[in-house]
């Protein structure tokens, strides 16, 4: 069984297809770039959701179902990002507890 690193993007390629294009010289740079891109992508989804809500409130957008889909997509992407952050922190804390 092959174990791949976080830069491979396994499991996230469908939700964030551009995340599997990480190419850096070190794992720390790759992880930093990954988290930076993840936060940026989630922010973009949040901004799109806000724009769709504003469009519905101003009467420009008549499709409530599209607005609700955008809001739920933003919510799920934020939850995903926070879970990735939590797991990364847990892994860091576990490594720091290891005795050399």
C-alpha positions in Angstrom: 0.0 0.0 0.0 1.4 3.4 -1.0 1.1 6.3 1.3 1.0 9.7 -0.4 1.6 13.1 1.0 -0.8 15.9 1.6 0.4 17.6 -1.6 -1.2 14.8 -3.7 -4.7 16.3 -2.9 -6.3 12.8 -2.6 -9.9 13.1 -1.5 -10.2 16.8 -2.3 -9.7 16.8 -6.0 -13.5 16.8 -6.7 -14.2 19.6 -4.4 -11.1 21.7 -5.2 -9.7 20.5 -8.5 -6.9 23.1 -8.6 -5.6 21.9 -5.2 -3.9 18.8 -6.7 -1.5 21.0 -8.7 0.8 21.7 -5.8 4.5 21.7 -6.9 7.0 23.0 -4.4 10.5 22.0 -3.2 9.6 21.2 0.4 6.7 19.7 2.2 6.3 22.8 4.4 6.0 25.1 1.4 3.5 22.7 -0.2 1.4 22.6 3.0 1.5 26.4 3.3 0.5 26.8 -0.3 -2.2 24.2 0.1 -3.8 26.1 3.1 -3.4 29.4 1.4 -5.2 28.2 -1.7 -7.8 26.5 0.4 -8.6 29.7 2.3 -8.6 31.7 -0.9 -11.1 29.3 -2.6 -13.4 29.2 0.4 -13.3 33.0 0.5 -14.2 33.2 -3.2 -17.2 30.8 -2.5 -18.3 33.0 0.4 -18.1 36.2 -1.7 -20.2 34.5 -4.5 -22.7 33.5 -1.8 -22.9 37.0 -0.5 -23.5 38.4 -4.0 -26.3 36.0 -4.7 -28.0 36.9 -1.4 -27.7 40.6 -2.3 -29.1 39.9 -5.7 -32.1 38.1 -4.2 -32.7 40.9 -1.7 -32.5 43.6 -4.4 -34.8 41.7 -6.8 -32.2 41.0 -9.4 -32.3 37.3 -8.8 -35.6 35.5 -8.7 -34.3 32.0 -8.1 -34.4 31.3 -4.4 -33.2 27.7 -5.0 -29.9 28.9 -6.6 -29.3 31.3 -3.7 -29.9 28.5 -1.2 -27.5 26.2 -3.1 -24.8 28.9 -3.1 -25.3 29.5 0.6 -25.1 25.8 1.4 -22.0 25.4 -0.8 -20.3 28.2 1.1 -21.3 26.7 4.5 -20.0 23.2 3.5 -16.8 24.6 2.1 -16.2 26.6 5.4 -16.9 23.5 7.5 -14.5 21.5 5.3 -11.8 24.1 5.7 -12.2 24.3 9.5 -12.0 20.4 9.7 -8.8 20.4 7.7 -7.4 23.0 10.0 -8.4 21.1 13.1 -6.8 17.9 11.7 -3.6 19.7 10.8 -3.4 21.2 14.3 -4.1 17.8 15.9 -1.3 16.3 13.8 1.1 19.1 14.8 0.3 18.7 18.4 0.8 14.9 18.2 4.2 15.5 16.6 5.2 18.0 19.3 4.2 15.4 22.0 6.6 12.8 20.5 9.7 12.2 22.5 13.0 12.1 20.7 
